[in-house]
Amino acid sequence: MKWLILLLLSSPAQAASVVPNFTRGTVTSETSSRTEVVEIIRQIEYTTGTSYSVTGTNINIPSNPVPGADYSIITPGEPFQFSETFMGPGIAKETQIERTTITESFTTSLSVFTQ
């Protein structure tokens, strides 16, 4: 019976209101980021056949030049120039580009509030 009386005599709980103690304030936020991208570009050009060319001045070049043909100077004692180029099948040209791109950003945010 006493137990029942204690329950009846206890008072109910009451909530107290919360009132902020500030009147104004600020919040600062800083964010930074860094991105690095490394690119490697490689280009290889191939030839599948053969190429042969001959140029020159004061040189007797036959109408159908071939490697090992008999080339001769037209006027001996005069200046001359001769160029012979042969390219067989394989890699003709190789290009490689390496580049790095770096992007950096920095952001500052300021929030001001009052009551």
TACORSUL-V971748 format. One record per pair of residues at least 12 apart in sequence whose ideal C-beta (glycine too) atoms are under 7 Angstrom apart, sorted by sequence separation. I is the first residue (numbers start at 1). J is the second residue. If there is no record, write none. Layout:
i=I j=J
i=I j=J
//
This chain:
i=59 j=71
i=60 j=72
i=59 j=73
i=60 j=74
i=52 j=67
i=58 j=73
i=59 j=74
i=58 j=74
i=58 j=75
i=67 j=86
i=58 j=78
i=58 j=79
i=59 j=80
i=58 j=80
i=57 j=80
i=59 j=82
i=56 j=80
i=57 j=81
i=56 j=81
i=56 j=82
i=56 j=83
i=55 j=83
i=54 j=84
i=53 j=85
i=52 j=86
i=51 j=87
i=50 j=87
i=50 j=88
i=50 j=89
i=47 j=87
i=49 j=89
i=48 j=89
i=47 j=89
i=47 j=90
i=46 j=90
i=46 j=91
i=47 j=92
i=46 j=92
i=44 j=91
i=45 j=92
i=45 j=93
i=44 j=94
i=43 j=95
i=42 j=96
i=41 j=97
i=40 j=98
i=39 j=99
i=38 j=100
i=36 j=100
i=37 j=101
i=36 j=102
i=34 j=102
i=35 j=103
i=34 j=104
i=33 j=105
i=32 j=105
i=32 j=106
i=31 j=107
i=30 j=108
i=28 j=108
i=29 j=109
i=28 j=110
i=26 j=110
i=27 j=111
i=26 j=111
i=26 j=112
i=25 j=113
i=24 j=113
i=24 j=114
i=23 j=114
i=24 j=115
i=23 j=115
i=22 j=115
i=20 j=115
//
